[in-house]
């Protein structure tokens, strides 16, 4: 990485007369409220963990796991805090530079809707991120290697995010986190004497990579098309004019811009907030498995539906395993299939045996809540392993499953996921607070880049609305399909697209630096997390 390539461009912003006031300080009351919310959130988290552990009847004999839990949670929430002020500045740049909202009000408004977005998120993105991690580390997340994994990828992501923020470059937190996960996967494979490429689920990484790669291209083109369509359909010249001094836009334009800012903030919370949730769940499973390894609060009908789905799945898998016999433990063969993703003569017969063992465990205790503490981790690992094996099995082109059989296996996989892939309310609240408060801190550097240094002219009302409308829609759609996309990429490229469509011109020094940051994010995050993982392996 060269110094010249990564420096923020020394270009003076256009239209000084219309530049918003970004230097107004916060009221002391704001600081009191800020730290009050932090304290309340911390106490809520501590109380929730205590209540959940106490409800399981587990006797606390040592506080070391809880100390590790506290450190890991602080790092995970620290990532979301940095994500807040790093990414959400993109959402408020347009309303600030069109004078639709004062800067201090805009960041608070955005923070509130980031908070609400996290609380109402589905969780699909959270477990999509987790699926990228090596299965053997997920199954042993409470081990030293598991903690090394979590600490390495989170700290690497925080370091890169802070570095690009310091340079005022709106790089992608999504790219950073995924690069960190890939780095851990590669380092883990090399540490075990395997080929580095075997440590990553490349099919899932490719799927997510396409979403991250195509989202800025889509943002650029879609925002440009929205702006051109507006020019054809709405002939009001005031919509396409630059702000006059510090005067706010007409009320209807102002309403549109605030609405689009709200949409981007809410969508950002619902998508980006989940990235930390999945990692926090891994931390909880590793440190206090008795409370968080299995969902202990399913509906009463869950066990019966699980039995039905399990029996149907067993018939399908045993049909494929006909003619083969299993000797010994089925787990190594299933783990090998999940790692290598190649069907062999032991795949179906081992998976069939594992499905039977899971059904036996659930039947023995009658409900997930009744599984004793010393068996919880094993049951959870068996369920997770079976779910991952089914996922890869149904994607494998060499399988001979019919559509009806795939539907049966999908129903069983859904039951397994309901038991192992859940997010407690307090985790959502903690992440929501971290992301929401992060939105209100450190936003200025990225806002200046988006508002002043992408185009050669001042942002117009129509440009701001077009870019944010596209960003909100893209992120919301990605949330539905469980794909992590970059708010930064979509919004920044959307602003660039409107500048190009408007004939305003682009500041190529900024575009060059943005592209350089985007290109370097993945390899740098991979190298950082891989190095930290090897370091932590020797410490823990």
Secondary structure in CASP SS format (residue, H / E / C, confidence):
PFRMAT SS
TARGET T0000
AUTHOR 0000-0000-0000
METHOD secondary structure of the structure
MODEL  1
X C 1.00
X C 1.00
X H 1.00
X H 1.00
X H 1.00
X H 1.00
X C 1.00
X C 1.00
X C 1.00
X C 1.00
X C 1.00
X C 1.00
X C 1.00
X C 1.00
X C 1.00
X H 1.00
X H 1.00
X H 1.00
X C 1.00
X C 1.00
X C 1.00
X C 1.00
X C 1.00
X C 1.00
X C 1.00
X C 1.00
X C 1.00
X H 1.00
X H 1.00
X H 1.00
X H 1.00
X H 1.00
X H 1.00
X H 1.00
X H 1.00
X H 1.00
X H 1.00
X H 1.00
X H 1.00
X H 1.00
X H 1.00
X H 1.00
X H 1.00
X H 1.00
X H 1.00
X H 1.00
X H 1.00
X H 1.00
X H 1.00
X H 1.00
X H 1.00
X H 1.00
X H 1.00
X H 1.00
X H 1.00
X C 1.00
X C 1.00
X C 1.00
X C 1.00
X C 1.00
X C 1.00
X C 1.00
X C 1.00
X H 1.00
X H 1.00
X H 1.00
X H 1.00
X H 1.00
X H 1.00
X H 1.00
X H 1.00
X H 1.00
X H 1.00
X H 1.00
X H 1.00
X H 1.00
X H 1.00
X H 1.00
X H 1.00
X H 1.00
X H 1.00
X H 1.00
X H 1.00
X H 1.00
X H 1.00
X H 1.00
X H 1.00
X C 1.00
X H 1.00
X H 1.00
X H 1.00
X H 1.00
X H 1.00
X H 1.00
X H 1.00
X H 1.00
X H 1.00
X C 1.00
X C 1.00
X C 1.00
X C 1.00
X C 1.00
X H 1.00
X H 1.00
X H 1.00
X H 1.00
X H 1.00
X H 1.00
X H 1.00
X H 1.00
X H 1.00
X H 1.00
X H 1.00
X H 1.00
X H 1.00
X H 1.00
X H 1.00
X H 1.00
X H 1.00
X C 1.00
X C 1.00
X C 1.00
X C 1.00
X H 1.00
X H 1.00
X H 1.00
X H 1.00
X H 1.00
X H 1.00
X H 1.00
X C 1.00
X C 1.00
X C 1.00
X C 1.00
X H 1.00
X H 1.00
X H 1.00
X H 1.00
X H 1.00
X C 1.00
X C 1.00
X C 1.00
X C 1.00
X H 1.00
X H 1.00
X H 1.00
X H 1.00
X H 1.00
X H 1.00
X H 1.00
X H 1.00
X H 1.00
X H 1.00
X H 1.00
X H 1.00
X H 1.00
X H 1.00
X H 1.00
X H 1.00
X H 1.00
X H 1.00
X H 1.00
X H 1.00
X H 1.00
X H 1.00
X H 1.00
X C 1.00
X C 1.00
X C 1.00
X C 1.00
X C 1.00
X C 1.00
X H 1.00
X H 1.00
X H 1.00
X H 1.00
X H 1.00
X H 1.00
X H 1.00
X H 1.00
X H 1.00
X H 1.00
X H 1.00
X H 1.00
X H 1.00
X H 1.00
X H 1.00
X H 1.00
X H 1.00
X H 1.00
X H 1.00
X C 1.00
X C 1.00
X C 1.00
X C 1.00
X H 1.00
X H 1.00
X H 1.00
X H 1.00
X C 1.00
X C 1.00
X H 1.00
X H 1.00
X H 1.00
X H 1.00
X H 1.00
X H 1.00
X H 1.00
X H 1.00
X H 1.00
X H 1.00
X H 1.00
X H 1.00
X H 1.00
X H 1.00
X H 1.00
X H 1.00
X H 1.00
X H 1.00
X H 1.00
X H 1.00
X H 1.00
X H 1.00
X H 1.00
X H 1.00
X H 1.00
X H 1.00
X H 1.00
X H 1.00
X H 1.00
X H 1.00
X H 1.00
X H 1.00
X C 1.00
X C 1.00
X C 1.00
X H 1.00
X H 1.00
X H 1.00
X H 1.00
X C 1.00
X E 1.00
X C 1.00
X C 1.00
X C 1.00
X C 1.00
X C 1.00
X C 1.00
X C 1.00
X C 1.00
X H 1.00
X H 1.00
X H 1.00
X H 1.00
X H 1.00
X H 1.00
X H 1.00
X H 1.00
X H 1.00
X H 1.00
X H 1.00
X H 1.00
X H 1.00
X H 1.00
X H 1.00
X H 1.00
X H 1.00
X H 1.00
X H 1.00
X H 1.00
X H 1.00
X H 1.00
X H 1.00
X H 1.00
X H 1.00
X H 1.00
X H 1.00
X H 1.00
X H 1.00
X H 1.00
X H 1.00
X H 1.00
X H 1.00
X H 1.00
X H 1.00
X H 1.00
X H 1.00
X C 1.00
X H 1.00
X H 1.00
X H 1.00
X H 1.00
X C 1.00
X C 1.00
X C 1.00
X C 1.00
X C 1.00
X C 1.00
X C 1.00
X C 1.00
X C 1.00
X H 1.00
X H 1.00
X H 1.00
X H 1.00
X H 1.00
X H 1.00
X H 1.00
X H 1.00
X H 1.00
X H 1.00
X H 1.00
X H 1.00
X H 1.00
X H 1.00
X H 1.00
X H 1.00
X H 1.00
X H 1.00
X H 1.00
X C 1.00
X C 1.00
X C 1.00
X C 1.00
X C 1.00
X C 1.00
X C 1.00
X C 1.00
X C 1.00
X C 1.00
X H 1.00
X H 1.00
X H 1.00
X H 1.00
X H 1.00
X H 1.00
X H 1.00
X H 1.00
X H 1.00
X H 1.00
X C 1.00
X C 1.00
X C 1.00
X C 1.00
X C 1.00
X C 1.00
X H 1.00
X H 1.00
X H 1.00
X H 1.00
X H 1.00
X H 1.00
X H 1.00
X H 1.00
X H 1.00
X H 1.00
X H 1.00
X H 1.00
X H 1.00
X H 1.00
X H 1.00
X H 1.00
X H 1.00
X H 1.00
X H 1.00
X C 1.00
X C 1.00
X H 1.00
X H 1.00
X H 1.00
X C 1.00
X C 1.00
X H 1.00
X H 1.00
X H 1.00
X H 1.00
X H 1.00
X H 1.00
X H 1.00
X H 1.00
X H 1.00
X H 1.00
X H 1.00
X H 1.00
X H 1.00
X H 1.00
X H 1.00
X H 1.00
X H 1.00
X H 1.00
X H 1.00
X H 1.00
X H 1.00
X H 1.00
X H 1.00
X C 1.00
X C 1.00
X C 1.00
X C 1.00
X C 1.00
X C 1.00
X C 1.00
X H 1.00
X H 1.00
X H 1.00
X H 1.00
X H 1.00
X H 1.00
X H 1.00
X H 1.00
X H 1.00
X H 1.00
X H 1.00
X H 1.00
X H 1.00
X H 1.00
X H 1.00
X H 1.00
X H 1.00
X H 1.00
X C 1.00
X C 1.00
X C 1.00
X C 1.00
X H 1.00
X H 1.00
X H 1.00
X H 1.00
X H 1.00
X H 1.00
X H 1.00
X H 1.00
X H 1.00
X H 1.00
X H 1.00
X H 1.00
X H 1.00
X H 1.00
X H 1.00
X C 1.00
X C 1.00
X C 1.00
X C 1.00
X H 1.00
X H 1.00
X H 1.00
X H 1.00
X H 1.00
X H 1.00
X H 1.00
X H 1.00
X H 1.00
X C 1.00
X C 1.00
X E 1.00
X C 1.00
X C 1.00
X C 1.00
X C 1.00
X E 1.00
X H 1.00
X H 1.00
X H 1.00
X H 1.00
X H 1.00
X H 1.00
X H 1.00
X H 1.00
X H 1.00
X H 1.00
X H 1.00
X H 1.00
X H 1.00
X H 1.00
X H 1.00
X H 1.00
X H 1.00
X H 1.00
X H 1.00
X H 1.00
X C 1.00
X C 1.00
X C 1.00
X C 1.00
X C 1.00
X C 1.00
X H 1.00
X H 1.00
X H 1.00
X H 1.00
X H 1.00
X H 1.00
X H 1.00
X H 1.00
X H 1.00
X H 1.00
X H 1.00
X H 1.00
X H 1.00
X H 1.00
X H 1.00
X H 1.00
X C 1.00
X C 1.00
X C 1.00
X E 1.00
X C 1.00
X H 1.00
X H 1.00
X H 1.00
X H 1.00
X H 1.00
X H 1.00
X H 1.00
X H 1.00
X H 1.00
X H 1.00
X H 1.00
X H 1.00
X H 1.00
X H 1.00
X H 1.00
X H 1.00
X H 1.00
X H 1.00
X H 1.00
X H 1.00
X H 1.00
X H 1.00
X H 1.00
X H 1.00
X H 1.00
X H 1.00
X H 1.00
X H 1.00
X H 1.00
X H 1.00
X H 1.00
X H 1.00
X C 1.00
END
